Amino acid sequence: MLPHCCKKRYARVKVVAPASSRITICTLLQRSFVHGNADKTWVQAFPCFFLGALGSLRKELVKPESLDGLVLVSSPAVPPRCSDHIYYVATRVSVQQDRYESAIMLYDTGSGEHRVLQGGPSDTCPLPSPDGSRYLFIHRPEQRSQRDRKQPGLELRLASPGSTGSVVVARIRGLVSAAWSPDSRRVVAAIPVGEPDEDIKLVTRLPVWFNGKGYVYNTQVKPFIIDVDSGDMTEIDIGLEWVQVGSVDWSPDGRYIVILASYDEKKPFLYRLYVYDSVREEYWVAAEGLSGYGELAWSPDSKRVAYLGHRLERGFATHNRVIVIDPWGGEECLTCSLGRNASNTVNSDVRGPNCSKRLAWTRRGILFLMSDGGEVKLYSVLPGKEPRPVIAPRGGVVDEFATDISGELVAYTFMTPTSPKELYLYLDNKAIRITRHTEAWVNKHLLSSPERIAFRASDGALVEGWVLRPPRGVEERGWVLYIHGGPKTMWGYGFMHEFHVLTSAGYTVLYVNPRGSDGYSEEFADIRCRYGERDYEDLMEAAKYAVTELGLAEDRAAVMGGSYGGFMTNWVIGHTGFFKAAVTMRNISNWISMYGTTDIGWYFVEDQICCTPWKNPERCWEKSPLRYIDKAKTPTLIIHSDQDYRCWLDQALQLYTALRLHGVDTKLAIFPGENHDLSRSGKPKHRVKRLQLVLEWLDKHIGEKKGLA
């Protein structure tokens, strides 16, 4: 049954039929763009005009430049109380403009209409008020002068869903987390403050820099209460000299604010849970020793707080859990029996900007995402009950979600290996697709579907993976073992544009989840102190399986990966000559230098490799691929970004120098102004060039026909 106030509104929600609704939606979108600020936004070019003719067009292969025009759907948002408005963000990849152009969209569940609320080119993170009358969002103004560059880079703006206008509430340097007060008049927000020195950097804090942010040694993230009408900002003082707030939430009764804060710069992965009484203007610590994702959500009765994280039971290999904390004492783990990570860790390179929360406490239960063998599902759990699936489609990924306090309507994004994310509604136990932004792109291109594989490793464990072959009509030229990053992420049913680029060029892609991957048990994920051991064996046994069982050519095999996948690619070429080509990206080659140069190095290396450079440097060196690089013979392409502070540029330089000195065919590509996320959110032209370099390397070393030069 629908809640009483919503019966009339939700009664008209209908399935968007592929044929009949296609033109209607396009027409509505185009009308919105024309009557809005179409002259200032990309959305006027929405590719609806040729949807009807796609069936008669010849499908194209996916190329690096096929990124252009792809629309990324993300960041669903639903007003907490009864409403017929669903917000989301649509981001168009523009290779020509070399940017991502984001607009805030509104879907009316009663009429089925789509409207452009904020046309960009950089509007994101819609945050609707509890009463549904207005919403906040982030606007990034274009910086045209030196004076503009000295101003905070973002504007927090306030708008009404009935208008395209907006007003500036505050100018800020970022927004880590935010939540409305129940009266829809104020927000509590975690906001970065401070900036680095303009000239000489005088550093006295850790970390020096952070990936995607730059120099952060003078930056803290503090909690503020913001009056959205006046713009007045009041800091909540929780008595910390150094603080990095990760999540905030406001209790439904309006009295309490819960704040998750990191308090020790040497151990920034440890959090305390603070509760602030806004009536008495005092605070207390409700829990300590927390770690993990760190999302927060109050119970509807304002008596307990749901926490998404863990207590480092297996270090950084620990699964995130839903833990209910009583601010006045006591806690209960609700998902410890699940045996899976209560988080979305599937890899994809077509995600737009996302500000949706990863935890929601509704009257029906606490909603969270769960990674399970390549799939991501939406689950619900109540205190004292076992978790149960709510949205669990086979062969796909529920990527983000939002819901109201009733929990009866859920807006979520969903993708598969052959379809990028679109927005869906879940209502009355039915899934309803409500956007088709990527339909034109999908229908235009020739895509192949992956085949799931599974084999028993030599120690008896089941290892799962997928093989994606070239689409029909494309001759197979070789194959690639592609290793994911993390290591605690997973391959699965996420859409990977890069994979389709490779298969369209004639390369089969083999991608598996070796030990260390997410989506399975904690024991499976825990390879602390053992990098390059069982994980390496799983990967090499997968390669053997590809040759003996899948019929892939042994003399046309390549290996590639990024981050942990880059580390493992480096490890592979130093331990076997099986592969005829390698591509290592954002890699790790030396754990000793990694320890002291990167944004997470000093604690990540200790946890994962179990070494420090001054206590047991031999351990760090033993696990460093550079230690074995004199054995490498595999032609290797190294791709790195000069602002990658997660795996700093020195890792690539050391590897390149060593390979060149040992006479290995090697090329180093350094991308200026990019960070660790080049392949996922780098400048579009750089992303295209990266893929072109990969194809050129594969073509040279495994793609040429035998007997040809």
N, C-alpha and C positions, 0 to 999 in steps of 0.2 A: 504493500500500500504506500502511496505517496503521502508526504506530510500534507496536512490540510491546506496550508497556505500555498502549496506548490501544485496542487492537483490540476488546477486550471492551466497553469503555465507549462507543466511538463506533459500534459495530456497530448499535446500536439507534436511531441518529438517523434520523428519518423526516420526510418532508415534512408540514408541518401543513396538512391539507386544509381548505378553506374551510368545508365543511358539517359533516363528521364531528368535527373537532377543536374546533370553536368552543365548544360547550358544555363540553367537557372542560377546556379552558384556563380558561374562566370559572369553572367549579366549583373548579378547583385554586386559582385566585387568590382566590376568595371564602373558601375554607377556610383558606388561609394568613392572610388578613386577620383572620378570626374567631379563629383560634388564636394570632395574634400580638398586636400592640398596636393592634387595630382602633379602640379607643375614642379613640386619640390621633392617628389618621392619616386622611387623605382617602381612602386606598385602599379603605376599606370601601364607598365609593360607586362603585366601578368599574362602568361602565355595561354590565354583561353581561346584565342581566335582560331587556333588550328586543332583544338581537341577533337572536333568532329571529323576532321580529315585524316587523323592519325592512322586509322585502320588501312588506308590505301597507300600510305607511305612506306618506302623501303626502310627497314630498321637499320640503324647505324651501329657500328662497333663502339665500345666505350674507349675513349682516348683520354690522355691527360687533360686536354682542354675541355673535355666534356663536363668538367666541374662548372663551367660557365652556365648560369641560368638555373642551376639546381636550387630548389627552395628547401630550407631547413626549418622544420616545424618544431617548436620547443616551448617550454615554460608555461604549461597550462596553469590557470588560476581560477578559483571559484570563490565568490563571497561566502564567508562562514555561515551566514544565515540564509534563509530561503531566498533564492534569486533565480532569474532566468538568463543570467549573463555568464558566459564562459569566455575568459580571456586567454589569449595565447600570443606567441611571437612567431612571425614568419620572416625568415632571413634569406635573402637572395644572394647567391655567390656571383659577384661580378668580376670576371677576369679582366675585362677591358678597363674598369675603374679601379681594379686591384683592391677591392674592399668587400666587406660584408654589409649589406644594406638591410637593416632590421626595422620592422614595423610591428606595432601592437594591434592585434585584431580582436574583434568581438563577435561571438556567435550567440544569437538569440535562440534559446531552446524552444520558445513558443512559436516564432514565425519561421525559424530555420534560416534566417538571413545572416550573412556575414557583413561586417563593416570594418573599415579601417579607422581606428581611433587616433593613432599617432603614426604618421607616415614616414618617419625616419629622416635621414638615413641611418640613425643610430638610436633607436628607442627600444628599451628592453625592460624586463622585470616588472610586469604589472602586479600590483599588490592591492586587491580590492578591499575596501573597508567592510567591517562586519555587517553594516546595514545596507550595503550594496549601492549607496548613493554616489560614491566617488572611489577613486583609486589613485595610488601613487605609482610612479614609474621612474626609471633612470633614463636621462637624456644625455648624450655626449655631444656637446656643441663642437662645431668645427673651429679649430684654432687658427685664426688668420694672421695674428700679429704676435710680436714678442711679449706684449702685455697679456694676451690671452694665454700664452704658454705658462705664465707665472701664476695663473689662477687655478684653483682646483679643477680637475679635468671632467667632473661629472656634475649634473644638476639633478636633484631630487625634485620631481614635479608632481603637482596635484591636478587632477582632471575629473570630469564627470563622464560617465558612459554615454550621455546624451549629446556630447559635444566633442569636437576635435581640438578645442582650445585647452590651454593648460597654464598654470602659474608656477613659478619657481618657489619651492619651499626652502631649499638650502643648497648651497654649493659644497660638494664633498669630494674627497679623493677616492672614495670607494664605498661599497655597502656590503658588509659580510653577512649580516642577518638582520631581519626586521620583523616586527609584529605590531598590529594595531591594538589600541586599547578597545575594550568592548563598547565604549560610547562613540567610537568612530571619530574622535577628536584629536588623538595623539598617537604616536608610534614610539616604540622602543627600538633603538637601532644600534648595531655594532658598526662603528665607523672608524677607519684608519685616521690617525692624526700624526703630524710631524712629517718632515721631508728631509732628504739628504742635503748635505752642504753643496752649494753651487760649484765651488771650485775644489779646494783641497778637502778630501774626505777625512774627517777626524773620527775614527771609529772606536767605540768603547763597548759595543754590544754584539751579541750573536743573534741571528746570523747577519753577515755583512750584506748579503743580497738574497733575493728569493726569485725563483723562476716565475716569469710573467709579470713581475712587479718591479724589478730593478733593485737599486740600493734601498734597504729597509732598516739599516742599523739605528736610525733615528725615529722609526715608526712604531707606534703601538696601536692596538685596536681597542677602543674604549666604548662603554655603553652610554647612550644618551637617550633622554626623553625629548621628543620633538613635538611641539604644538604645530599641527599642519596648517592652521589658519594664519598664525602670526609668524611662523618660522623660528620661534624661540627654541633654543637648544640648551638643555640642562644635563650636565654630566652626572651620572650615577657613580659616586665614589665608593668603591668596595675595598679601599685600603691597601691597594697594591702599588708598589713602586714601578713595577714592570708588569704589563698585562696585555694579553692578546685574547680578546673575546671571540669565541667561535660561533655561539648560537644564543639567541634570546627568545623569550616568549612571555606573553602577558596572560595572566589567569583570567578565565571567563567572568569571575566576579569583580574584576577590575582592581583588586587590591595588591596582588603580588606579581612581581616580575622575576623570572628565573633567568640566571646568567651563567653560561658555561665559560670559564676563563682559564687560560694557561698562565701560570704564575712564575715559572722558573725558566729563564732563557736557556739554561744548559739542558733542560729536559722539557722542551716545548710541547711534547706529546702527552704530558700529564695535565689533567684538568681538575679543577674544583667546581662544584655546583653551588652557586650562591643564590640565595633567595632574598629579594629586596622587598620590604614592606613599604609601599608607597604612602600609606597613611601615617605610620610612625617614622618614616624616613630612616629606617635602620635595616641592616642586613645580617645574615648568618650563613655559615657554610653547612650545606645539607649533605654533601658527599665529597669524598676525596679519592685519589688513586684511579680516576677515570681516564680512558683513552679511547681511540677509535674515531669513528665519523663525528660523533658529538652532536647529533641533532636532538632537539628538545620539543616536547608537546605536553601542555597541561591537560589534565582530565577535564571533562565537561563540568564536574562538580568542584573544581579548583582545589582538590584535596591531595592529588598526586601528580607526579611528573613522569612521563615516559622518556627514556633516554636511549638513544641508538649508539651503541659503542661496546666497550669491553674493559677489562682490567688487566690486559696484557698477559693473560694466562699462558699464551704461546708467543709472546712478543708480538711483533707486527704480523705474524701469521695467524693471529687469533681472529675468529669470526666475530663480526659485529652482531650484537644481540639486542633485543628489545628488553630493557630493564626498567621496571617501574620503581621509582624512588618516592618514598614518603618524606617530604621536607621536614617533618617533625620526628622522623625516625623510622628505619626499616626499608627494605627493598626486596624485590622479587624478580628473578629472571624468567621471562615468559617464553623465550625461544631456545633455551639451552638444550631442549630435547630434539630440536629440529635437525641438527647436524649439518646445517648449511649457513652460509653467510647472509645475514639480513641486510643485504646491500646489492646494488646493481654494479657489477664489475665487468660486464661484457664490453669488448672492444668494438668501436665504430669510428669512422672518420667523417660522418655526416651529421654531427650534432651541432645545433645552434646554441645561442646563449641560454642558460637555464638557471632560474632562480626558484624553482619549485622545491618545497620542503620534501625531505625523504621520510617523514614520519607525520602521521595525523591521528589524533585521538578523537573519534567520533562516538556517538551514542551506540553505534553497532559494534565498535571495537577499535583497536589500534591498527592502522594500516601501515604496511611497510613492503618494500620490494625484497625479493629473495633470488639469489643466483643459484641455478641448479642445472649442472651439466650442459651449459651453453644457452639455456633458456633463462629468462628473467620473468618472474611471476609476482603478482600482487597478492599479499597475504593479509589476514586479519587475525588478531589475538585479543583475548580478554584476560584479565587477572584470574588465575585459578583454572584457566581453560587451556586446551591445546591449540596451537596455530592451525588455521585452515585456509586453503586457497580461495581467493575471491575471483581473480581473473588469471587464468592459467592456460592460455592457448598453446597448442603444440607448435614447435618450430618457429617461435618468434620471441620478441623482447618487449615487455612493458617497460618503457624507458623512464618515464616521469609520470607523476599523478598529482591530482588535487581533488579535494572533496569539501563538502560543507559539513556542518556539525552533525547533521542527521546521518551522514554516511550512506545515504540512499542513492545519490548520484555521484559518480566518479568520472572526472575528465582525465584522460591519459593519452600519452603518445605511444605508438606501437610501430615496430619495424620487423622486417624479415630479411633474409639474405638477398632477396630480389626486389624489395620495396623499402625505400627510405621512410622515415617517420612521418606519420599522419596523426591527426587528432581524432580520438574516439570518445564516446560516452558509454558508460556502463550504467544501465537503468533497468529495473525489473528483471534482473538476471539476463539481460541482453546487451550485446556489444553493438554499438551504432557508430559507424564511421561518419564523421561530419566534415572532414576536409579532403581535398584531392589536389593539393598543391604540387605533388610530385608525379601525378598521373601522366602528364604530358611527357615528362622526362623519361619515365619508365617505358611508356609505349613507344618512344622514339628509338630506344636502344635495345640491342640484342644482348640479353642476359642469360646466363646459365645458372642452374640451381645446384647447390652442393649435395654431395652424397655423404651421409654419416658413415664413419668407420669406427671400429673398436677392435682392439687386440689385447691379448694377455702379454704383459711385460715379462721379462725373464724371472722376476721375483713373484709373479702370479697376480700382480695388480692389474686391473682393467684400465687401459688408457684409451680415451675417446678423442676423436678428431673428425675432420671433414676433408673431402677432396673436391675442389672446384675445377672442372675441366673447361677447355675452350668451348664457346658456343658453337652451335651447328654451323658447318661451312668453314670453320677456322681450323687449319692444320696445326696439330700439336708439335711445338718446336723444342720443348724441354719442360722441366718442372722445377718448382721452388718449394723448399721447406721454409715456411715463414713462422718465426718464433715471436710470440707476444711479449710485451713488457710486463713490469710488475715487480717480482714475478707473480704476485697474487692478483692477477686479473685472469680473464679467460677468453678464449675464442668461443664462438657459438653462432647464434642466429641473428647477430647484428649485421647491418648493411655495411659493407666495405667497398667503397668506390675503387680503392686501389686494387683490390682483388679482381674486379671486373676489368680494370685496365690491363692487368697482367694476362688474364685469360683471353681478352680480345686480341692481344698481341701473340697468342699461341702458346702461352705458358700455363700449365696446370699448377694450381696452388694447393699444397698440402699443409694444413694447419691443425695442430693437435694441442691438447692440454696435458703437458707432462707433469710430473711431480713438482709442486710449487704453485700450481694453478689454483684458481678459485673454482667454485661450482661443485665441490665435492667435500669430503670431510676435512677437519682441521689437520688431521694426521697427514692427509694427502698434500695439503698446502704447506706444511711445515718442513722447509729445507734449510732452516737456520744452521749455519756452520758447515753446510754440505753442498754449497753451490758447485756445479761442475761434476757432480757425482751421479746420483740416481736420475736427476733431471736430464743430464747429458745422455745417459743410457737410454732413457725413454725416447728421446729425440732420435738417436741413432737407430734404435729398434723400429721406430716409425718409418725412418728412411728405408730400412731393409724391407719392411712390410710393403712400402710403396713399390719397390722393385719386384718382389716375389709374388705379391697378391694383387696389386693394382696394375701391374704391367708397365710401370714407368721406366724409362730408359736410364740405366745406371750411369751411362757416359754423358748424360745431359741434365745433371742435377746441380742446383744452386741452393745456397742457404742465405737467409737474410732475416733481419730483425732489428728492433729499436729498443733502447733503454736496457732493461734486463735482456731483451732479445738481442740487443747489440753486444752486451757482455757475452752471451752464449754463442753468438756468431763468432766472436773473437776466440772464445774457448774452443769451438769446433775446429777452426782452421789451424789451431796450434796442436790439435790432438789427432786429426785425421786428414787424409788427402782425398777423401771420398768425393767431395764436392768440387766442381770445375769452376765455380765462380761464387763470390760472396759479396753481400752488400750489408755493411754494418752502419747503423744510424744511431745518433745520440748515445754513443756506446760508453762502456766502462772497460778500461784496459788495465788500470792500476789502482788497487784499493787504498794504497798508502796515500797517494795524492788526492784521491776521491774523498778521503776522510777529512782533509783540512781545507778543501777549496769550495765545496758545494753547499747548497742551502740546508741540506739534511744530513750531510756526510758523517758528522761526528757521532750521531746517534744511530743512523741507519746501518753504518758499517759495523758498529759494535753489536747490534742486534742480529743482523743477517749473516755477517762473516765471522763474528765472534773474535775480533781482533782490534787492537789499537796500535798505531805505529811505534809507540815507545814501550809498550808492555810485551807484545809478541809480534814484532814486525815480520818474522818469518811466516807466520800464519797469513797475514795480509798478502805477502808476496807469493806464497804457495797458491792462493786462490786468485791471483791476478793473471789474466791472459797474457800479459806482456812477458811473464816469466817463461812462457813456452813459445814465444813468437819466432824464435830461431828455427823451429820445426815447420813453420808455415810455408806453403808453396802455392796456396790458392789465390788466384787473381782477386783483388779486393777493392771495392769501391767504398770509401768512407764518406758519410754525409753527416755534417754537424752544423749547428747554429752558433753564432758568436756570442749570443746572449742566453745560451743554455746554462742556467745556474744549477740545474738538477744534476746533470752530467756535464761538467764544464768542458770547455774547448781543449784543455790540456790533455784530456783523455784521447781525443782524436789525433792531436799533434804527436803524442808519444807513440801511438800505434802506427801512424803514417811514417814517422822517422824510422822506426824499427823495421817495418816491412821494406821500405826503400833501401835501407842499408843491407838487407838480406837478399836484395835482388828480386823481390816479388813484384809482379805487375800490380801497381797500386795507383789509385787516383783519389785525391782529397777534394771534396766540394764543401766550402764554408759559406753558409747563407747569412748575410749581414742583417742585423736587426731582428732576427728570429730567435725563438727560445725553444724549450724542450718539446713544445707542441706544434712544431712546424708542419708535420704531416696531417694534423687534425684541424688546426686553426691558424696556420701561418698565412701570410699574404697570398691571395689566390695565384698570382703570377709565380711566386716561389714554389707553391705546391705543384703547379703544372711543371715547372722546370725540374723539380726533384723527381717526379715520375718519369720525365723524359730521360734524365740521367740514368735512372734504374733500367729502363728499357734498352738504352744504348749499351749499357754494360752487359746485360743478359744477352742481347743480340750478338755482341762481339764474342762472348765466351761460350755460350751454349746454344745459341739460336741459329747459327749458320749451318747450312746443310753440309754434310760430310763431303769432302773432296773439293769444296769451294774455298777460295781464299778468304 
